[in-house]
């Protein structure tokens, strides 16, 4: 299953949850009506809703969505047991009902009576638990058929690695695709030769492997006491590139069975990731991206049509320029821009490489002969970037994040710390844009991207968006 389809399914699940909460709210309202016997369900649905009530209900749905996200309802749950799909929805519903009761008390909403809150909690928690268990069953069936898989790399080839492989082989519903192993040469490597698995490299070759392959997770299954130096090196290599690490060990089973770890068949996978939050804050960021990109596409649609016509009339070739870019997790996606160059610009690039005016692997040329007259204006005003709002809406990009790089530029990276920028979703604008864009060195650009990742907050996103507007109007570093 592609990354795009995963995003569509996740967004569909979020929409389904909101519809479910709204439906259960209507059901609880109908059940608790004082004279329900004389009112039909059709009459309840036909009742007029005041604008204030509509805004209040919309706010409650948004709040409910954030509560679900904060309770981990939209995180990967493949390593969690069925009990988590009972515990977490009930926990989320308890918090939600308490907040609804508080809203009712503050705004004097008579409908939010104690009886309504009790009935609503019963129906919404029951529906949420049942839906989650059904979704779990459906996902497990899909993973058994080879869909919705995550690429996993195992560090080590000893007994711990063998035990972990046996576990994931016995549970195909977890949806892991084993890429292979990383370990130093020893006589035990022979055990894997007849099992269809490869030892891809030793510890020294790990960084190169992580650069070349799409790796979703790395599991360290080494004897920590004897190979702690190697384990630390592996953790550092993964941390630099922003790849999640799991440490598989049975050292903590008795004392840390309650710890925040993913449990699988009695073993513990202690997880670590150095990247932006995967919790409710990241979910709020994604919701903000959807709302703003949708509104901007709608509001700017006349301008987009005018620009499309001008591009088409200005020079032969397509309206849009579609190019493969490296996105979240080093996965490629097609990025959209209004075409600003001649139709065969990609083919002419190799003849202009020696004229590059910026440092690092990226290519920038102020007076690029491939740019059309209309393209000059679009680039100077940054209007050529507007179609990327479609990428934001699709989930390939965010409004704020490190700029997505072409494959050619990515292949020119020579420092692994620079690759941590791919641990987050790329964006339309970031600190680089407001700091000067092409006028600043490549090394500083990469440092600004990592600075954004480490300091990220919703308010930082808003500040960058506000600073982007004057930067675009001034044409700061645009060429």
Secondary structure, DSSP 8 states (H G I E B T S, - for coil): --HHHHHHHHHHHHHHHHHHHHHHHHHHHHHT-TTGGGS-HHHHHTS---HHHHHHHHHHHHHHHHHHHHTTTTS--TTS-TTHHHHHHHHHHHHHHHHHHHHHHHHT-TTS-HHHHHHHHHHHHHHHHHHHHHHHHHHHHHHHTT-S-EEEEEE--SHHHHHHHHHHHH-GGG-EEEEEEE----GGGGGGGGGT--EEE-GGGHHHHHHHS--SEEEE-S-TTTSHHHHHHHHHHHHHHT-EEEEEESTTTTT-TTSSSEEETTEEEEEE--SS--SHHHHHHHHHHHHHHHHHHHHTHHHHHHHHHHHHHHSSS-SEEEEEEE-GGG-EEEEEEE--B-TTHHHHGGGTGGG--SSSS----TT-TTB-HHHHHHHHHTGGGTTHHHHHHHTS-EEESS--EEHHHHHT---GGGGGGGGS--EEE-HHHHHTGGGS-HHHHHHHHHHHHHH--HHHHHHHHHHHHHHHHHTTT--
